[in-house]
């Protein structure tokens, strides 16, 4: 999906699904879209309509830790009552980046992470 945002940038949206485990922390590799040159931000949703997310999350691109053990609801504009479309990261990408999400949860659940990126 490609859209033009308010700033006139061409923005693409790419979604990934991941499964958490109860009372555990798991690491998920996120495949970067090949034409992405800037990661604008992320959102995370519970597709079953749940009103809670995992407890904590961290996000690393290559060796740069962008999010460090933050409350996962920060990445959901509905649950944190934000006027923003996504949790802003605005991080340059090189095309072969390693993106890792660490997710700590108290229940087993399926989530969707959406990447908003400029190309």
ZIVEN-V729754 format. One record per backbone hydrogen bond with DSSP energy under -0.5 kcal/mol. CO is the residue of the C=O (numbers start at 1). NH is the residue of the N-H. If there is no record, write none. Layout:
CO/NH + CO/NH
This chain:
1/13 + 3/5 + 3/11 + 5/8 + 9/5 + 9/11 + 10/119 + 11/3 + 12/117 + 14/115 + 16/113 + 18/111 + 21/24 + 24/105 + 26/103 + 28/101 + 29/31 + 30/32 + 30/99 + 33/36 + 37/93 + 38/40 + 38/118 + 39/91 + 40/89 + 40/90 + 41/116 + 42/87 + 43/114 + 45/47 + 45/112 + 46/49 + 55/72 + 56/104 + 57/70 + 58/102 + 59/66 + 59/67 + 60/62 + 60/100 + 61/64 + 63/65 + 64/61 + 64/66 + 67/59 + 67/69 + 70/57 + 71/74 + 72/75 + 73/76 + 75/44 + 76/80 + 77/82 + 78/81 + 86/88 + 87/42 + 91/39 + 97/99 + 98/62 + 98/100 + 99/30 + 100/60 + 100/102 + 101/28 + 101/103 + 102/58 + 103/26 + 104/55 + 104/56 + 105/24 + 109/20 + 111/18 + 112/45 + 112/114 + 113/16 + 114/43 + 115/14 + 115/117 + 116/40 + 116/41 + 117/12 + 118/37 + 118/38
